[in-house]
């Protein structure tokens, strides 16, 4: 049985992040933050889960959840969030493992959530926020931001995983309303939170091109993302109270 040792949990989903996972443990440890660290691994073929297990002796606050297969990044985030509630954590930090999110930004993200329910890292404030990104990848990211803004009326950077949740201020039941299990989780979760009066604080961050690994968003996943976006938009017009916690 896992025993919570801190009020803060940093949680990271992984799939084929063997080298990055090791470095991420080191980087978070060097921050000196009083936190537990959870990795949720989707049965990575490259042995990411085994690497993380081998590091537990060195990092006693490290927790690893092994899932049966590649179940989706959104479902991993939902699992991390609900587990954090179940274990009694007060603050939850989520980020990617490929170092597009800098662990050094975690303290300022945690500071930024004070007085809000969620702080999110945004790529759309600073002009230099996407160094090393290809023109195509920038266009895809900005196009996604444009669509979520127009369809859902949210000006936030809704597609990023770098977030801090103040779990003491957010009703747990809101996360049970989320249906997306893939990348659509990111905009759907913020949409539901905002619909229920939660306040979002955006923090400008720089996202360099990933240091290693490759994108895990397939064309099929992009299609699901678009379908969920349209579905949420239509449902919110027809049933405006559908996404509110009863």
N, C-alpha and C positions, 0 to 999 in steps of 0.2 A: 504494500500500500504506500502511495506517495504521501509524504507529509509536507504541508506547506510550511516554509520557514520565513517568508517575507510577505509584505503587503502588496508588493509589485511583482507582476509576472511579465517577462518578455517572451513572446511566442512567435515561432517561425515555422512555416510549412516547408517541406523539402521534397524534391524529386530529382534524383541524379545530381546531387550537390556535394559529393564526397569531399572534394578539396575545399570548397567554400565553407562547408559546415565546420570543419576543423578550425579554419581561420576566423570564422564568425564567433565561435566560442572564445577564442583568444581575445578578439577585439572587444567583446562585451565584458569579459573578465577585467580587461585593462581599464575600463571606465570607472571601476570602483563603486558601482551602484549596488545598493542592497536590493537584490532581486533574485527571484528564481528564474530559470531559463528552460522553456519547453520547446522541443522540436516535434513536429508531427510529420512523420515520413510515410509516403505512399508506396511502400515496398519498392524502393529505388533499386533497379537492377545493378547499379554501380556500387552497391554496398554502403550507401550513405548511412543507413540505420545501424549497421555493424560498427562503422567508424564512430558514430556518436555513442554507442554503448561502451566502446573501449575508452572513452574519455570521461566516464562517470567518476572514476577514482580520483582523477585530477580535479574535476569540477563537481563537487558534491551537491551543488544546487541544480545540476543538469537533470532534466526529465525527458524521456523519449517515449513517444507513442508510436507504435508500429501499426499501420493500417493494412488491410488485406490486399490492396491494389491501388491503382491510380483512380481515386474517387473524386477528384476535382478540387481545385484550389479554394473555391467557395465553401465547399463542405468542410475542408480543413480549417478554414477560419471560423466557421460556425462551431465546430468541435472545440477549438481553442477557447472561444468566447464562453461557451456554456460550461466548459470544464473550469474556467477561471471563476465563474460564479459559484459553481458547486464547491470549489475549494476555499471560497471565502476571500479571494483577492479583491483589493480595492481599485487597483490600477492595472490596466492591461496595455502593453505595447506590442504592436504587430509590425513586422517588416519582412522584406524579401531576404533571401540568403545569398543572392548573387552580387552583393555589394553595390547595386545601383542605389540602395538606401545606405547611407553612411551611418554606422553605429555611433559615430561621434555626434550625430544630430539628436540622439535619443534624449540627452538631458534637456535641450531646449524644447523638444516636443513635449516632454513631461511637464515642464514649466508652463508651456502654452495652454495646457488643458485646464489650468486653474481658472475657475469661474465659468467653464464650459463643460459640456458633456463629452465632446470629442475634439481632439486636435488632429488635423490631417496635413501631411506634407503636400505642397502644391508646386507644380511645374510651370504654372502659367502666370507668374508675377515677374520673376527675373528673366531678362533676355538671354542670360548665359546659363540657364537652368538645365540644358540638355547637351553638354559638351560631348563630342565624339559620336553623336547619333547620326545615322544616315538621314538624308532628306526624306526618304520613303517612310522611315520609322517615325520621324517627327510629324509628317503629314498624317499618318495613321492615328497617332496620339492626339493631335490637335483636332482631327476630324471627329474622333470619339468624344472629346470634350464638347465640341460644338453640338453634336447630336444630343448628348445628355442634357445640355443646357437648354436646348430648344424643346425637346420632347418632355422633359421632366421639370423644367423651370428652376434648375439648381445651378448656381454660378460656381460651385465648388469644383475642385479637381476630384471627381468622383471615382476615378479608376485606379487610384493608387492604394497600395497595401500598407504604406507607412502611416500608422495611426496610433493615437493614444486614447483609450476609452476610460472615463471615470465611471467605474461600475457601480459606485455608490449613488450615482445620480441617474442612471439609466435603468428603467424597469427591464428585468430579465426577459419578460414575455415578448418584448419587441423583436428579439432575435428569432423567436419561434414563428414570426410572420414571414420570414424570408424563405423564398422558394428556390432561388437560384443556387446551383451547386458549383458552377464554373466561375468565369471571370465576371459575369453579370452580378455576382454577389456584391461587388464593390459599389456599383451605383445603386443597386436595390437596397442595400443596407442603409446607406446615407439617406436615400429617398424616404424610407420608412421612419428613420430616426427624426428627420426634419418634419415629416407629417405629424409626428407626435410631440412636437415642441422642443426637441433636443437642439442645442446650440452647437454650431461647428466653428472652430477657429482654424483658419488656414495659415500655415507657416511656410514661407518660401524656402525651398531646398534645391540643391543642385543634384541632378541625377546623371552621373556619367554613364557612358556605355558600359554594359555589364563586363566585369573583369574576366569571367569565364563562364562556361555553360551557354545554353542557347534558349531562345524564346520557346515557351511551351504552349503558346496560343495558336492552335491550328485553324484552318479555314472552317472546319465544322464548329469549333468553339466561337469563332467570329460570327457565324450564322446564328448560333444560340444566343449570343450577346445581343445581336440586333433584334431577334424575335422577342426576347424578354423586355427590351427597351420599349418596343411598340406595345407590347401587352400591358406593361405598367402604365404607359401613357393613356391608352384606351380605358383601362379599368379605372384609373383615377378620375376620368371625365364622367364615366357612367355611374360609378359607385364611389363617390368622393370620400366616404367614411370607411371604405373597405380595408384600408391600411392602418386604421387607428386601433390601438389596443383597447379592448372593451373591458 
